Amino acid sequence: MSAKPESIEQIIAQKHIECLHRGFHVWPALEYGKPPAMGDSRWTADLILSTWMQAETGQPPSNGLEYRTGQSGGGFDVLHLKFLPPEHWLADDAAIDLSIPLNRRDYDRQIRIPVPFYGAGMSYGSISENVMLARAMAARKWDTFTCTGEGGYPESLVSYKDHVITQIATGMFGVREETIQCAPIIEFKYAQGAKPGLGGHLLGDKATTTVAQMRESVPWVSLFSPFPFHSVYSVEDHKKHIDWVKTINPAALVSVKVSTPTDIDMVTVGSYYAGAHIVQIDGSYGGTGAAPEIAKKNIAMPTELAIPRVHRYLVAEGIRDELVVMASGGLRTAHDIAKVIALGADGAILGTAELVALGCTRCSNCERGRGCPFGLTTTDPELQRLVEPEWGAARLSNLYQSFQSELRTILRQLGLQNIRDLRGRKDLLLYRGDVKAS
Amino acid sequence: MYGVFSGPVGGFAPREHLCVGCLRCTTQYPEFVRILPNPARSSLGDSYFTPDRVDTVCYEARSGKVPVKGAGYRGPFGGSGWDGLWTDMSEIVRPTRDGIHGREFISTVIDIGAKPWRVTIADEQPSRRPPQLLSIPIPVLFDAPPAALLTDTVVRTLATAAEATETLVVLPVESLGKSAPRGRHIVPLITGAHLAALQQLGFEPAMLELAGWDQQLFAQVQAQFPRSIVCLRMDLPSTDALLRAWASGVRVFHLLANYHGRGSDGRFAIDLFREAHKALVAERCRDEGTILGGGGIIAAEHVPKAIICGCDGVSLDTPLLVALQAQFAGEAVRRETSSFKLPSRFTVDWGVMRITNLMASWRDQLLEVMGAMGLREVRRMRGEMGRAMFQTDLEREAFSEIAGYVS
């Protein structure tokens, strides 16, 4: 019996998918040079293309693409790693441990991830369900985590629940007891680096009926999450929040996502005393599905400047080894991860890098109309087809593999066997404002 | 998906104006499609008012909306001038709990004028006359454009837009002829040479502005317009001159950098505004007067930043021209020497709409910044330097232990 003929829509979609996949392959190979209109100073064309290549091959490029840093003229892009002379490098086969614990307290559940990074919160609505699934699949394969963001918990993610962080944000969209109960880590999002001090934005065109149903809202109406939590006026109120989720799910670890105000050190200490296991410092150059341009650029400080302050303050308080500090907000490469750990973080959280691995060109059209023309940050049923979950999971897995390989190489060349030994080692960094970093 | 190739002959005649730069076409078909940056766009503005800035102001003037886009920040790390300053936010403090897009009320009103510290009573009468104050609902006023642009249409456009937005517009007194608009929102800019024009003004402005310090002219204007505020226009840096003028009775200052935000000594407005503000703070009289800052304020974020640096309000120059779709003829550094080309024909209504939209957008963006900071009135933002983060300070703190770092 012959197979049922495909619909014309399926044939068209398949044609587009094939062409896109071919594009993701041929552009990084530089057969056509670099796309002249691609990239910006943070995510250069080289960084985008090299991320595409890593997502395909699982290895950094060897064809001259600059895959380590961008050209922003500051922060990570002017910090070098101070490698040892080759004769002092660890052997190629030296065992390098990249694992980090996500609970440094001596009570509550102990979770350790084999790589010092996990996936950032991206909500259902800001990205498609297929992309969420791809991220969850990759997280399970690497025994790390991805995060729901604030848009609810699609049913399809339940089978990956051991690797999915449930986010509770100010809009409380899709927050239900059962999704809190099944999560190994609960993340409270107080603020987001790309729009510090402002709530989430999901513009009306993307609030489809299914998205609205998940969020228990009205379809096609823009959703602006309030800011901040209406129930939190102090650290004591914050502790009340933590007590609340611990009542629902006593086994869960608690993460607190904050942005980077002047008193970020105090905020972190307050979160620690309220009982958080993880504090995510989300710097101002982080990604978003939609945010006012004025907020992205001007409100709060970049993560490179916040992490050293937080680390130093926690050390001074004598609590540094009891709290996990995860850095996010503009981390693009394995080198950025190593640098931010050297500045004082325990690990890193990746968002935009994952989307770039899936084909994002950083065109900044995530918020409009049907959303992303590459099927990533969209809720459009047709566009979602462009990212098959299995294909996406393989791309992300390859990116993780490349980052793992790079981090091992970095540690070997720094003479370290353990990523945890890199934390706060500013002496292994070199500032060169006049020379492109490596 | 944006309709670029949906014309009758598809890709053979793409509808370029619909392109959003997503690069999907070139990604899928690298052998057929090549997307190039538009060279015409890269020639917009000048080295300070960059094409991106021009684009943004044009969008704001067209739509009246806050620019909202997906993906993260795309520009350089910090930078010089205004870009080297980040504003603070609070994780838990908001002006109110009603939401910025709902009922939350944040005041953007500022007061301009002399504010005596106290009223002293002598012989059962106040020893000083009541404060001369005027309030405008947004901390932004319009500065005079270059003389060559002072056509009847431009003057009417600026004056009508100022009236519509309930702010003020500074216009040279000689441009206020018999047929020119009248009203308290017009601030005549006066030099000693134009006293005759002042005599024939025909209305009582809320404020007048002296183009430079002239004790005799100051007294003369005060006498002629006893109910009006008299403001002194000064080029930055101006601390010594400002203090001298203060001692002579001036209470409102309009401090100006050039169009690129630089003072005559080359320093940027951030430092110069802070210096002027701190000088009055040191004299313990800051709350009794008003500082209006201008020059180099070309984006919505520059307004709160200037206020944080000590200005009560700001004046706009080139953004108003860009909102009117003016093209730069070379570098525009100083008002006296800059050249712009405005559209050959435009109506006052169109211009007023564009400027009103720009103000609406900038006000809403000011609310975003103030909301994030947890401030409910812009007057309380003035000089709040503790709520600003300067890149140089933060880098010194974060990187000073790192080899190679030089402050």
Interface residues (C-beta under 8 A of the other chain):
Chain A: H16 C19 L20 R22 G23 F24 V26 W27 E31 Y32 P35 P36 A37 M38 D40 S41 R42 W43 S72 G73 G74 G75 D77 V78 L79 K82 Y190 A191 A194 P196 G197 L198 G199 H201 L203 F224 P226 F227 P228 F229 H230 V232 Y233 S234 D237 H238 V258 S259 P261 T262 V267 S284 Y285 G286 G287 T288 G289 A290 A291 P292 E293 I294 A295 K296 K297 N298 I299 A300 M301 P302 E304 L305 I307 P308 R309 G329 G330 L343 T352 G359 C360 T361 R362 C363 S364 N365 C366 E367 R368 R370 C372 P373 F374 T377 L383 K426 D427 L429 L430 Y431 R432 G433
Chain B: M1 Y2 V20 G21 C22 L23 R24 T26 T27 Q28 Y29 P30 E31 R34 I35 L36 P37 T56 V66 P67 V68 K69 G70 A71 G72 Y73 R74 G75 P76 F77 G78 G79 D83 L85 W86 T87 D88 M89 S90 E91 I92 V93 R94 R97 G99 I100 H101 A300 E301 K305 Q365 E368 V369 G371 A372 M373 G374 G386 R387 M389 Q391 L394 E395 E397 A398 F399 E401 I402 A403 G404 Y405 V406
